[in-house]
Amino acid sequence: MMFLCTLLVGAAALTLMNAVFQTSREIAKIQGKSEESYPCGQWVVAAGMLCMGISLLLKDYAPESVCEMIAGFALGLELVGALTLAFRKFS
């Protein structure tokens, strides 16, 4: 059951990230910027979300300390990606 829930949350996250990517591309086109103005931050956030899903999936099978390390790494990735996007938007 946990695996199925993780797959559903992952599919929802990927769908939302795809919508964000497409919206960012359209905004960049309208502003006359290149389409790849902000790809790095978006991919880092997506990787963080994937790692968080993996840590949740491993919760019942791996030691708690391993799951917490993966979750901490995922949170760090998400934070770095969000900050990268924020700084590039305002610069």
N, C-alpha and C positions, 0 to 999 in steps of 0.2 A: 504493500500500500504506500509506504514511504517513497519507493522508487517511482511509482506512478505520479504521486504528488510532485516530486522533484521534476519529473519530465514536463508536467503541466506548467509549473512555475517557470521552468526554463524556456518553454515554448512561448509563454506570455512575455518573458523578458526579451527574447530575441525579436518578437514581433514589435514590441515597443522601441527597441534599439533601431530596428529597420526604419520605423517611422521617423525617428529622430535623425537618422542619416539622410533620408530623403528630404526632410524639411530643411536640414542644414545645406544640402546641395542646392535646393531651390532658392534659399535666401542668398547663398553665395552667388548664384547666377544673376539674381535681381540686382545685387550690389556691385556686380561686375568683377568679383574676385574669382580666383581659380577655384575649381570644385574641391580641391584638396586642401582647403585652408585649415581645417581643424580635424584631420583624421586621426591623429595620434591619440588625443585625449579620449575620443569616442571608443577607440579600440581598447585602450587601457581600462576604461570603465566596463566594457563588455567582458574583458578577460577577468576582471575582478568579480563580476556577477557569476561567471562560469565557475571560478574557484570557490565562491561561496556556496553554490549549488553542490559542488563536489564535497565540500566539508559537511554539508547537511546530509548528503547521501551516505557518507562514511561514518556518520554518527553512531550507528549501531554495530559497526564492524571493526572500527579502529579505536585505539586508545583515545581517551578524551583529550590528552595533551596534543596529540597529532591533529585532531579535528580543530582544536583551538588555534594551533599554529597556522593551519591552512586558512581558517576564518580570519585571523589577524592579517595574513598576507593579502587575502582578498579585500579586506577593508582598506588596507594601505593602497592597493592598486586603484580601488574606486576613488579614494581621496586624491591621489596624485592625478588621475584622469580628470576629475572634476576641477581641480585647481588649474590644470593645464588648459582646460576649456575656458575657464573663467578669465585667466590672465590673457589668453589670446583674443577673447571677445572684447576685452576692455583696452587692448593695446592697439 
